[in-house]
Amino acid sequence: MSITQTITLGAQTLTINDVVRVARENARIEIAPEAAVRIRAARDVIEELANDTRPHYGVSTGFGALANVQIPTEKRAQLQRSLVRSHAAGTGAEVEREVVRALMLLRLNTLVSGHTGVRLETAEAYRDVLNAGITPVVHEYGSLGCSGDLSPLAHCALAVMGEGEVHGPDGRRQDAAEALAAAGITPVVLAEKEGLALINGTDGMLGMLSLALFDLAQLVRVADIAAAASIEGLRGTDAVFAPDLHELRPHPGQRDSAANLRRVLADSGLIQRPVEGQFTRVQDAYSLRCSPQVHGAVRATMAHAESVAQIELGSAVDNPVVTSDGRVESNGNFHGAPVGYVLDFLAIAVADLASISERRTDRFLDTSRNHGLPPFLAADPGLDSGLMIAQYTAAGIVSELKRLAVPASVDSIPSSAMQEDHVSMGWAAARKLRRGIDGLRRVLSIELLASTRALDFRLNDAPEQRPGAATGAVHTLFRTRIAAPNTDEFLSPTITAATELVESGAVLAAVEDAIGLLD
């Protein structure tokens, strides 16, 4: 288990990169001294209310539709345990380790805000579990995104109590009590309000949004590289990417994408450029010519989603909350609508980014549109099928992404005896976005597979017409794992290799090493 730098919670607002470092890179966590002071002050407020004869939601009452039930003092610890046990009701496939670590980090981030009323030792237990590399088993189904991600968060709280199942630092699935004991962590016995504070939050959907935005920041630049490589391989023109044309419609993302395309294609000998006295291609198909407009719109969607994520990362989401002046107030800040909407919006953008990529791939395979390349980029057309079915694979993924683009956040289902009569479905929106990003990565990889293969044919026909430095670097990279066109071989491992080159960051690194950082 790799360990990177320490991230101190409670001193400043978390960033998306912080979430990634903890979720994927196992960065250690500490709690800022000033945060510990805030936690203790809020806990003093809860302790005072616990001794009050008046009912206080979550402290001395039941939950949800049972909020009108007063709980005797001697049963309040059991109240919190029962809450966590009953809400840990997930089912289905296990959620990925990085998602569980992200949601635990974000719950801890709210705990250190000093607005939840938990004890310091409870917050420290979350820190210790994360630092020990212990990952609670969380299931895919269970959250409506109503009072936040109740069920996923309850599975995490259950593990901190020493109950349920976890994966240890070595990945082995085991009882939580066994894993905590091996790490020297004492299970938490929940006090008043604590069970509620551990499960009321948008942390699962926010964690997945943060991871998605990090991944898309790379993939949108890979999409620019793939588009440029396709334009080059199809002998297209780069005239449409001129800066003054994009100043006429100055969306920032569009300008960035056009700038990337210009830079990738700047020194290409395969691009069609106007020559005095010769007829050259006037314009390319939309999937080539309009790449900056589509890729730029994806960037704009990402920018909006990132602004929502950053606000949420700086928020304290719980119900009830301890206010700065010592009041304990019910509220609706746990509702996942702000996050759910942008998760759905990103799913639309992801589907369309994959869609335009697949259309560029398809052009390579059709002799009526590929400007002199062999059918299906086959080495021996007829005997060989080349990339015919790779395009089928991309098309099948794109079709799936279109279905995943249907919004989850409009599908409210009432729950808790109509107390929670409008829910966000933000968790479901996040789950389908993760699948969408995986599909996008594969579609872009297939496009790069086609463009690098096309480049081999171009160079065989006219070796003096050299590719640009950036696309040449991608071609060289691909040839370290993938053979040049020859008799058809088992294609699935080839697609996997291309996908791994994209996912690892090798494609982006090869281009940026050749021409500098992309926008």
N, C-alpha and C positions, 0 to 999 in steps of 0.2 A: 504494500500500500504506500503510494507516494505521498509525501507531505510537502506542501508549499508554504508560503508565508502565512503568518497569523492574521486573522481578521478580528478586530475588536468591535463588538456590538455595543451600541448605546452611546458611542462617541460622535458618530456622524451617520448620515443616511447611507444605507446599503446601496450598492450599484448592481446592475445586471452582471457585470464581470465578477463581483463578489459572490453572487449566487452560483455562477459557473465554477468558480474556484473551490467552493465548498462541495458542491454537488458532484463534480467530476474529478477534481484534483485533490480532494481530501485536505484542503486547507484547514488548519487548526483554528479554533474559535476561542476567544476570551471575552469576558464581560467587563466593560469599562467600570472603573470605580464609581464614577458619577451615576452610572446606571444602577449599580447596587444600592446607592442611596435612594434613588427614586423607587426602586422595588420595595425597599423596607418601608418607605413613607406610605405607599399605597396599601401595603399589607396592614399597617396600623389602622387605616380607615376601615378595612374589612373586619379586623379583629373587634373593633368597637361596635360595628353593626351586628356582629355575631352574638354579642351579649345584649342586644336590644330586644325588647319585647315585641316590636312591630315587625311585620313580615317584610323581607327584602329579597327580591328575585335572585335566585341562584345562590343565595347565602342561607336563607332559612325557608325557602319554598321549593316546590317541584319545578319542572321545566316545561316550556312550550305550553301546550293546552292544559298541563297540570300545575301551572304557576299559581293557582289559587289554593294549593294544598300546603298548609303550614307543617314544617318538619321539626320535631323535637330536637333539642340540642344534642342529646346522646346518639342520635341517628344521622347526624349531618355528615360524618366521615363516610358512613355507608351510602348516603345520598350521592356523594361524589363518585364513589367506586361504582355504584349501580349505573350512574349516568354513563361513565366511560364504557363499562362492559356492555350495556344495552346498545350503545351507539356504534360499537365496533362490530358492525353488521355487514361488512363487505363480503363480496363473493366474486368468483371469476378468476381470471388470470392475475398473476402478481404484477404489480406496478414496478417499473424499472427503479433500480437502486438510486440513480441520480435524481429521480422525481421525489422519492421518499426523503432523501437528504435535503433537497431544496425545500420541501414543505416543512420539515422539522426546523431548518434554519430560520425560515420566515415566521414560524410560530414563536420561536425563541426571540426573534427580533421584536415581535409585539410584546412579549413578556418583559423585555428589558426597557420598554418604553415607560414603565411605571404607571400604566393605566389599567392593568388587569387585576391587581390585588393578589397575585400569587406570592408565595414565600421565595426568598432568594435561593434556598436549597432546591426548590423545584426547577427554577431556571437553570441552576448549575447542573442538575441531573440531565437536562436536555443537552447542555454543552458537553457534558462528559460522555454521553451516549454517542453523539456525533464524533467527538474526538477519538473515541475508541473504535470507530469504524463499525459500530453495530447498527444494523438497518432493520427496522420493524417490517414484518410482512404486511403489505397493504394491497388490497384487491381493487380490480378495475371498476367494479360496479358498487355503488353505495351512496354516492354523493349527488344531491340535487342542486348544490350550490345555493341553498336557501339560507340557513344560518352558517354560511360558508361551507367548507368541505368537512362536514361533521364526521362522517364515517371514516374517511382516510385519517383524519387527525385523531380520532378516537383509537384507532389501531396503534398509532404512535404513542399516545398517552398510556394505553394498556401496557405496552412494552416497558415504559419507564416505571410503571407500577410493578414490573416483574412478572407480568402475565402475558399470555399469547405467545406468538412465535416471532423470531427474528432471524436474520442472517448475520453470523459472526464476521469478524474481520477477514476470515479466510473464505467467506462465502457460504459456509455450511449452515443449513437451516437447523435451528435448535430452539429449545424453550428459552424464553426471555430471561427467566430467573437464572438459568445456567450461564448465559452470556454475560449478564450483569455481574454475577459473582466472579467470573473469570477476569473481568475488567476491573474488579474492585469497586463497583458502583452499588450503593445501597438503594434498593427499590424505594420509590416515593410512596408514602402514605398520604393521600390527598386530604387537605383541610378544606374548610368552607370556601366556596367559590372556585376552587382550583380546577376541578373537573371541567366546569363550564369554560373557564379561561383557556383550557388546553385544546378545545375542539371548535371554538367559534371563530372561524377565520377563512379568508380567501386564499390561504397559503398554497394549497395544491394547484389551483388554477393559475395563481400568480407565479409559482415556481416553474410550471410548464411554459407560461408565457415568456418568462425570462430566458429559459433555455432555447425556446423557439426563436426569439429575437437574436440571440447570439449566433445560432446556426444560420439564420437567414442573412445576417450581415455578411457571411462568407458566400452563401449560395447566390445572392443577387450579383455579386461580382463574378462568380463562376459563370452565371448566366450571360453576362456581358462578354466574357471570354469565349463561351460556346457560340454565341451569336456571331462574334467577329470571325471565329474560325470557320463557321458555316458560310458566311459571306465570302470569305477568301476561297474556300473550297468550291463554291458555286460560281466563282469568277464574277462576283457582284461588284458594286460600286460603293465607295465610301464618301462620295460627294454629299450625300444627304445628311451626313453627320457634322457638317461645317458649323462652327460656333454661331455664326450670325443667324442661321436658320432656327436654331434652338433658342436664341434670344427673342425671337418673335413669339414664342410661347414658353416663357421662362420658368417652368416648373423646376425646382431645384434638382429633384431626382432625375428628371429627364436630361437636364444639362450634364449631370454627373455621368449618366449612362452613355450619352453621346460622346463625352470626353474620353471615357474608357475605350469605346469602340474606335475612336480616332487614333488613340495611342497604340492600341494593339495592332491596327492595320497600317500604321504610318509608313513602315518600310517594306510593305509586302510587294513583291513583284507579280503577284497573281491578281490583284485588284484591277478592275476596269477603270481607267482614268481617261478623261477627254484628251484626244490627240488631234491636232489641227489637220483637217482634211480627211479624217477617218470617221466612220460611223461607229459610235460606241453605245453600249446599252444606256437607255434613257433613265429607266428606273427599275427597281427590283420589286418582287412580291412583298406584300405587307409584312409577312413573318420576318423578312430581312430588313426592309426599309423602316418599319415601325417599331423595331426592337427598343429604341430608347424611350419611346412613348409608353410602351407596356412595362418595361423594366423600371422606368421612372415612376410610374403609378404604383408599382409594388413598393418602391422606396418611400413614397409618400404615405402609404398605408402603414409601413413599418414605423415611420417617424411618429405617426399618431399613436400607434400602439405603444411605442416606447415612452411617450409622454404620460400615458395612462399608467404604465408599469412603474415609472419613477415616482409618481404620486403615491401609488399603492405601496411601494417599497419604503416610503417615508411615513406610512400611516400606522396607527394603532387600532387594529380591528378586533373588537370584542363586544360582548353584551352580557350584563351591563358593564360600563366602564367607570373607572375612578377618574374623575376630572381633576384638572390641575389645582382647583380650589377645594378639593376634598369631597365633592359630591359623588354619589354613586347613581348613575342614570342609565336607564334603558335607552336603546337606540337601534337603528337599522343599518349601521355601517357594515355589517357582515354580509349584506346582500351582494351577490357577485355580478350584478348587471354591468358595471363599468368594465370589468375584466372580460366577462363573457362576450360582450359585443365585439371587442377588438380581436378576441380569439377567432370569432366567426368571420370577421372582416379579413383577417390574415389568411384564413382558409380559402376565401374567394381569390385573394391575390396569388396564393401559392398554386391554386388550380390553373389560373390563367397563365402564370409564368411557365408552368409545365406544358400547357397547351400550345403556346407559341413555339416552345422548344421542339415539341414533337412534330409540328408542321415543318420546321426547318429540316429535321431529320428525314421526313418523308420526301422532301424535294431531292435529296441526294440519290434516292433509289429509283426515281422515275426518269427514263431517258428523254422524255419530252420536256423535262424541266431541269435536268442536272448539267446541261451544257457540256456534253461530251464524255461523261463518265459512263462506265459499263452498267448494265442493269443491276440494280440491287447491290452495287459495289462488289459484285462477285468476281473472283479471279478468273473463272471460266464459266460465264453465264450459260445456264441450261444444265450443265453438269453440276455446278455449284449454285446455291441460293444466296450466298453472301449474307447481307444484313436484313433480308426480307422479314424474318420473324423477330428480329430485334425491334423493328418498327412496330410489329404487333404488340410486343411487350410494352413498349412506350405508350402505345395507344390504349392498351388495357389499363395501364396505370392512370393515364389522364382521365379515362372514363370514371375510374374509381374516385379520383380527386374531385371531379365534378359533383359526384354524389356526396362526398365529404364536405363540399362547400355549402350544402344546404344548412342554414343556421340552426344551431341547437338552442340558442338563447331565446327564441320565440316560443319554445315548447314548454311552457310552464305547466306543472302538474301539482295541484294542491296536496298538502300533506299535514300531518299533526292535527287531525280533527278540524281542519280549516283554519287553524291558527296561522300556519305558514301557507297562506293561500296563493302566493305568487313566488315562484322560485326562478333562479337564473339559469340553471343547467350549464354553468360555466365549466364545471369539471368535464362534462361530456364534450363541450366545445374544445377544451384543451386536449383531450384524448384524441379527437379526430384530427386536430391540427398536427399533433406529433406524427400521426400516420401520413398526413399530407406532406410533411417535410421530408419524410423518408422516401415517399414516391417521387417528389420533385428531384431529389438528389439522384435517383436512379434514371429519371428521364434525361436530365442534363448529362449524365454520364454516357448514356446511349448516343446523344447528339455528338459529344466529343469523340466517341468511338467512330461515328460516321465521318466526322470531319478529318480526323487523323488518317483514316483509311483512304478517304478521297485524296488527301495530300500525296499519298504514295503514288496513286495513279497520275496525278498532275505532274509530279516530279519525274516519273518514268517517261511521260510524253514530252515534257519540256524542262529538262533539268536546269536550264539557264534561268528559269523564272522561279526565283527562290521565295519561300514564305517569309513572313515577317519574323523578327526575332522572338516575339512572344509566342506566336502559334508554332514556330519551329521548336521552341522549348517544350511546349506541350506535346508535340509529336515525338520528340526525343524521349520525354518522360514515359509516354505510353509504350514506346518500343522497348523499354526496360522490363515491361511486364506482358506485353501483348505483341504477338508476331505480326509482321507485315502481311498483306493479303496473299493468300495461297489457297490450296485446296481446303474446302470447308472442314472445320473441326468442331468439337463440342463447344457450343457458343455460350452456354450459361456461365462457365468459369471466366470467360472473357469479359462478360458484362459485370460480373462480380469484381474482377480486377479493376475495371474502369471506375466502378463505384467506390472502391477503396481508395483509389488515387484522388478522387474528389473529396471523400469524407475525411481523409487524413490531412487535408490541406495542401497536399503535394502539388496539385494543379495550380492553385492560386500562388503558392510559393514560387513555382517555376516561372510563372509569368512575371511576378513582381521582382524576382531576381534579374530577369532580363530587361525590364523597362521601368522599374520603380513601382511604388505603391499605387494601387488603383483607388479611385474615389468610391 
